[in-house]
Amino acid sequence: MKTPKSINRAIEKQIKAKIGKGKVILLLGPRQSGKTTLVRRIAGQSGLDPLWLSGDEPDTRGLLAEATSTHLKAIIGGKRLVIIDEAQRISNIGLTLKLCADMLPKTQVIATGSSAFELAGATSEPLTGRKYEYHLFPLSFGEMVLHQSLIEEKRLIEHRLVFGSYPEVVTHPGQERELLSLLAESYLYKDIFSLGIAKKPALLERVVQALALQIGSEVSYHELGQLVGADKETVERYIDLLEKAYVVFRLNSFSRNLRNELKKSRKVYFWDTGIRNAVIRNFNPLHLRQDIGALWENYLVAERQKANWYSGRGANIWFWRTHSQQEIDFVEERDGILRAWEFKWHAPRPPRIPKSFMEAYPDCITGHVSVDKVEEFLLENKDISPRGTK
């Protein structure tokens, strides 16, 4: 097996192309998703001697928290490339990065952050027009196809559904349970807790567990609150925190034409199915599970999201359901074209698209995704061309 550093990330070329363009590069994503590894690789191939600064270091936080332009020039000196890792831990990091962009135009700054709380929030206004922003998630289906082969990755899909695709998990076979348990217990909520935003850690963990048991189903904040012992406003706030920490993401219902379409419903998915299984402590193989359909749905939605992010496709995505329980797993609109898919782990015959949906949206392109033809859904990006298919 190749070493972890040899797994090419989909956004690597995009980031390299922006170096020297006069704007700060932000790289955001969950902890342990490979941000530092990617930046080290980019820096090593840049031909520049980088200055590395870590927000985990107290003295670095002190240096950069209230830095003036004069102070920054003294810190950076003649360096042409500056890496600020874990930048979200530095107070007023948005203003500091703004000064770098304005006062040090010949210095390329790359800042990484494992949480959107401080970095994305604090930089959105100061860095308007001064940044390129990228997101890095656990390894994608497309990245792994390029790393090994389409056939090999398809053979590993059952394994991915159970153990997910975090880089360390993928590159340390045999240690998946231990590594995922560590991730789920120690890393997922670190940013939330360190910032003191979640006042009740036990409640947050109950919310995560409840969401893990409801993937593929509509989520009611009120019902979830009753289940975990909190009001719906607190539940919604905690889900928002989990979304900003890249643990979960929400998918809203699609509604335009039919009176009985669900209009304000949502589903919640995990960015990584391995983390989801670690939260509920269930690493059973698929033939012993009752949640194969839900896992398959979560995997496909998350992988499609990654593909859309990495390719820059401006897609809107939803699920569709009516009050009479007619449903479609995934609806996507891109470039004015509406598409809808049903997800079935194994589908001897194509599942039916509800007649009411087709009558309401006659121009919609429809299809289904089974494990046999998963690449048609996840490798739609023309930049990903599978190799090794013999």
N, C-alpha and C positions, 0 to 999 in steps of 0.2 A: 504493500500500500504506500502511496505517496505521503510525504510528510505534510503536516497541517499547513505549512506556509506555501506549499505548492498548489493548494486549491485556489484557483483563480476566482475572484469575486466579480460579479456582474458589473459593478459600478467602478471598477478600478480604472478602466480606460477613460471613463467620463471625468473622474477626478484628476487624473494626470493631465488631461487636456485643458483643465482650468488653472493649472499652476502657472503663475506669472501673469495672470489676467487682471490683477489689481484688486481682487476682492477676497474677503475671508472665505475659506471653505469650512463649512460645518458638517460634521459627520455624526449623526445621531443614531441611537439604536439601543436595544436591551443590553444589559451586562452580559459579558462572555460571548457576544455574537461575533467577535473577531475584529473589532474596530482598531485596536492597537496593533494587531498583527498586520492588518491591511495598510495602516499608515506607515509602519516601519518598512514594509515592502516598497511602498511608493517613494518614501524618503530615500531608501537605499538605492533606488534606480534613478533618482533625480539628478545625480551628479553634484548635489549641494551638500554642504556640511550642516546638518540641522541642529538647532538648539531645542532640546527637549525640556519641557516644563510640565510638571504633574500637579493637578489640583488636589491630589491625595496628600501632598507634602505641605505641612503647615507653613513653612517659610515661603514657599511659592505662593500660597494663598495670600500671605501678608504682602508680598512684593507686588502682586497684580491687582489686589482688591481696590485700591484707591490710587492707581498709578496715573501720573501726569504724562504728557507726551515727552517731556525731558527725561523723566524717570524711565519710561519705556525705551527710549533711545539708548540710555545707559545700560539697561538690562540686555537688550538685543544686540547692541553693538553693530558689527557689520554683517551679521548673519542674514542670509537671503531666504532661509526657510526656518520657520518657528512652528513647533508642534506643541499645542497645549492640550494635554490629555486630562480626562475627567474635568473638563472646564466648568461643568455645572456646579462644582463645589466652591467656585471663586465668586465672592460677592461682587456685584456690579460688573460681571464679566461682559455684558453687552456694551457698556460704555468703554471698557478697556479695548475690546475688539474694534469698536468704532474708531478709537484713536489710532490703532494700528493701521486700519484701512486708510485713514485720512492723512496721517503724519508719516507713515512708513510705506509708501506705495511700492517701493522696490523689494519689500520683504513679504514673502508669501506666508500667511498664517493659516494653519490647519488646526481647528479645534474639535475635539471629540467630546461627546457627552452621552452618558448612559441613561439619562433621564431628561424628559422634556420640561420638567417643572421650571427649573431656573434658566436653562440654556435657551430653549425655544421661546419661553415666555419673556425672559429678560433681554433677548436679542432681537425680538421681532420688530420693535420700534427703532432702537438705535442703529440696527444694521439694515434698515430698509434701503435697497438698492446697492448694498455693499457686501452681499454674501451669495454664495452658492451653497445650497443645502441638500444634503444627501442622507438617506436612511439605510442602515445595514441591519438585516434581520438574520436569524439562524439560516444555515445553508439552504439554498433553494433546490428544487428538482432540476431546474435548468443548469445550475452551477455544477451539481453532481453528475449530470449527464456529460457535461464537457470534461469533467475531471476523470471519469472512468469510461462509461459507455451507456447508451440508452438501455441496452439489454440488461447490463449489470444493475443499473439503478431501478429498473422495473422489478428485477428479482428481489430488491431490497425494500420495496414499498411496504410490505407487511411489517418489516422491522421498523421502518420510519413511522408508521402509524402508532406503534407501541412506544418507541424510544425517541422519536423526533429527530431533529437535525442540527442541534447545537454543535459547533465545530469540535469541541473537546469530546463530546459524546460520539460523534461520527468517527473520529480518529483514534479512539481508544476502545475498540471492540472488546467485550467481556467485562467492561467496567461501567456499563450504561446505568444500571440501577443506582450504584453508589454516586456517580457524578450527577445524575438527575435529582436525587434526593438532596444532595448538597446544594444544587442550584435552587431548588424549590424552597429549601429551608433557610438558606443564608443570603442569597443574592437578589431574589425577585423583589423583595420589599425594602431593600437597603436604602434606596433613595427616599422612599416615602417616609420611613422611620427616621432617617437622619435629618430630614427637614422638619420633623415634628408635625407633619400635616395630618397623619392618621393618629387620633388620640387613643384609639382602642385597637391595638394589634390583634387581639384575639378575635374581635369582630371582623376585621379585615380578612383574616384567614378563613373565617366561616363563610364570608361572602365569596371568596375564591373557590372554596370547596363546593358551595351551592351552584356557582356558575359552571364548574367542571362537570357537575352531574346534569346540567341542563343544555349542553351544547346540542345544536340542532333543533332546539325548542324555543318558542317565544319566551321572552323574559319579562315578567311583570315586576316592577320595582316594589309594588305593594305586597304581592305574594312572597317575594324574596325577603322583604322586611319581616313579614310574619314568621318566616322560616328561621331567620337568623337572630331575631329579637331586636329589630331596629325599625325606625320609621323610613318611609320610602325616600325621603330627601337624603337621609344619610346613606342609604344603599346606592342611590344614584351618584352621590358625591364620591363614594369609595370606588365605584366602577369607573368613574372618570379618572381617578387617581391611577387605577390599575391600567387604564388605557394609555395614560401619559407615561407610565413606566414600561410600556411595551409588553405587558403581560397578556392583555386581551384587546380585542377591538369589537366595535358594534357594527351590526348590519341592519339597516332600517327596511321597512316594508315598502314595496312599490305599489303606487296607487295613482291612477289618472282617470280612468273611464267608468269603472263599475261601481255601483252604489254599495255593494256588499264587500268590496275589497277592504282589508285591514289597512288603516291609514296611519296609525301611530304606534305600531308594534315594532319590536326590535329583537334580534338575536344577538348573542354574545359568543364570540369564538376566541380560542387561544391562538397566539402566534405560533406555538409549538405544541404538537400533540404529546410529546414526551413530557413536557412540563405539566400538561393537563393530567396525564396519567400519574405523575409523581404526586400531584396534589391530592388525588384520591387513593394513592398507594395501590394502584392496579397495573401491574406489568404483565398480566396474563397474555399468552399468545392469542391470536384472533379466533382460533377454533374453540376457545374456552370463554369467549366474551359475548355479552348480550348487546354491546354498544357499537358493533362494527359499522352500521349505517351512519351513526352520529360521528364516529371518528373519521370515516371516509369524507363526510360532508365538511367537517372542520379542516381536514388536511387540504382538500381541494380549494376551499374558499381562501385559506391562508396562502397557499401556493400561488393562486391567481393574483392575490393582492401583491405578493412579492414581485411577480412578473410584471404587473402593471407599474409598480413603483420603479423598478429597475429600468424598464424600457421607456419610462416617461409617458406612457399612454394616459391620456386624460379621460379615464373611464369612470362612470358612475355605476355603482353596484347596489343591488337590493336582493331580497327574497320576495316572493309573492304568495299571498294566501287570502282566502275569503272567509267570511263568517261561517260558511257551510263546509269549511275544512278542505276545499280544493287548494292545491298548493303547487308551487314550482320552487326548486331549491335555490336557483341563482338566475338573476336577471342583470344584464349589463348593457349600458348604452355608451357607445363610443363613435365619434364622428357622425352623429345623427342616426346611427344604425342600432336597432334594438335586437338583442339576442337573449335567448332563454335556454337554460340547461336543467335537466334532471340528473341527479347523481345516484347511481346504483353500483354497489361494489361488484356484483356480477349481474349482467343483464342479457339473458339469452335472446330476449326480444326488446326492442326499444320501448321504454315506458311512454305512456300516453300523456300528451300535453292537454290540460283541461280545455274542453271546447269553448267554455266561456272566455278563457284567456285569448284564444285564437280569434274569436269573433270580435273581441274588444281591441286586439292589436294584430290585425291581419298581416301587417308587413314584418312582423317579428320573425327572425331566423331562429329555429329551435334545434335542439340536439340533446344528446345524453352523454354522460361520461362514466365509463366503467373502467376497471383496472386494465382491461385488455387494450383500450385505446386512450389511455390517460395522456399520452404525449400530444395528441391532437388538441387537447385543451390547455396543457401547460407549456407547450413549446411553440405556441402561436407566434411568439416574438421572432421575427425574421433574422434577428442577430444571433439566435441560438440555433445552430445546426448540429443535430446529434451525429456523433461518430461511433465507430465500432459497432455497427448494427449487424455484423455478420453472425 
